[in-house]
Amino acid sequence: MSLSAANMILWLSSCQVSILSSFESRLMQLENSIIPVHKQTENLQRLQENVDKTLSCLDHVISYYHVAKDTDKIIREGPAGRLDEYLACIAKIQKAVEYFQDNNPDSPELNTVKARFEKGKELLEVEFRSLLMRYSKPVPPILILDAIGDNEDMEVQEDVTLEHLPEAVLQDIICISAWLVEYGRNQDFMNVYFQVRSSQLDRSIKGLKEHFRKNSATSAIHSPAVQTKRKETPTKKPPKRPGKDDVLDIEIDSYIHCISAFVKLAQSEYTLLTEIIPEHHQKKTFDSLIQEALDNLMLEGDNIISAARRAIMRHDYSAVLTIFPILRHLKQTKPDFDATLQGTAASTKNKLPALITSMETIGAKALEEFADSIKNDPDKEYNMPKDGTVHELTSNAILFLQQLLDFQETAGAMLASQESSSSASSYSSEFSRRLLSTYIYKVLGNLQLNLSNKAKVYEDPALRAVFLHNNYNYILKSLEKSELIQLVAVTHKKVEGSYRELIEQEIQNYQRSWLKVTEHLTERNIPAFQPGTKLKDKERQIIKDKFKGFNDGLEELCKIQQGWAVPDKGQRDAIRQAQKRVVSEAYRAFLQRCANISFTKNPEKYHRYSPEQVEVMIDKLFDTSA
């Protein structure tokens, strides 16, 4: 490279450096000029923002001083019909309270907004009570019956939901409750809630009870709880005492339905309560809510037990049967009862089990005393049937046992509950069934023993036999027509054969009464003779006495026994037939032996009846209309 070219390059480089240095210097000068302006602008902007913030804060603070005045009208008028607006006002008041507490706790404004807040809270509590009381109504009986599945017109029972409050009202109550829990710092509204709803629950159940009373006079109310599972009645039951039993049936039916209604309504109340009451207060509030209705039901149950106890003291054991359908229903309902009362106090949960235990105890006592009464029923002569028919003690005892068939499990459990053996602590249905079988056999044994003693009142052995025959036959037929025979056979398989033997034995005892008629027809003392032989006076008299004895005995027995009774047509016909056969055969044989004997000039005086006439007379035995 030439020298001049190198110098040119150096010169150009020097010029560029110079230009760049000059540009840098000018930039620095510009920066030094702009930065202070920028900073000043930032400061001005910050000052402006501070002024705006200050003004905003002043406006905000000033608004707190105006809250009391701005919200006065709305607070005074209360939350009815505009809950959202009212709660928004209270929110403003609450913020004012917080502001003055934090910034000016000594200011009179704090007291003003505090008072306004308390007034607002008070009116919310008033509205809570007002809404509950205004819209809480007892559930109509028809709805309750639908809910517990007692509507016979519905082929398929539907799950009925009970609406206790209109939806809009419910949402307002839920909203107020939530606010009172979060901001009110007051649990009084929960007391208001359970008191109002408790009253409605109790009134609903009482309304159902009244519904049964009103309808009892005009219609028969069907109860699935007391409906018998058997398709036919074992024997015809005696007519009820007019009016009294019907009223009692309604009372039983009513109580059973009220128990079911309580469970259903309580479940519904708990569902409603969970939407309104805070979770950690729900069980306690529910416990308080159900107490009045539950206590009334338990009191009514205690009254039933007391009535049963009085009936036992009067030896009116049939009245105790009212306990059986109730007790069965209580035990069937107990699982739902326990589930509904889960989480309540132990004293609440124990009320139903205590009632069940009391009913089982009084029921078992009634069963045992009934068995003893059958054994010890006095032998009153004036109380014995004159015609030897079935004794009232027998029909009552069998009726009582037949009525137990509807409640086999309940009665068996009653007996098992009184067992002190270790096996009773966890008794099975088979164990209780065997106990009931043994019990029925015991009653039948006591009845047989008592009937045997009562029969001694009759002076006539034949009437005694007819009486025992009728009673034993009635017992056997009743056992056979019902499930009693199968139930007794659980522990005593030969009971049927035993009664058949007793019946046959008494028929034979009865037939002995005819020996004083047929004994005159025997060959004993009849003189031996040849046809055409003339009899001596003594011999003629023997034959005359035999005819007379037969005639008098026949007439006497037919006259007496015509007034006796053998209610069972089959037995009556069989006894007549057997007696006709025996007497007729003996009489015909006697007449044949005496046919060629001349023992009197007036044979019609002694030969009063033909064999056919004798049979007709015997056919009129046990027939007062003959």
Summary of the structure (lengths in Angstrom):
residues: 626
radius of gyration: 50.8
end to end distance: 175.0
largest distance: 212.0
contacts: 1799
relative contact order: 0.05
helix: 76%
strand: 0%
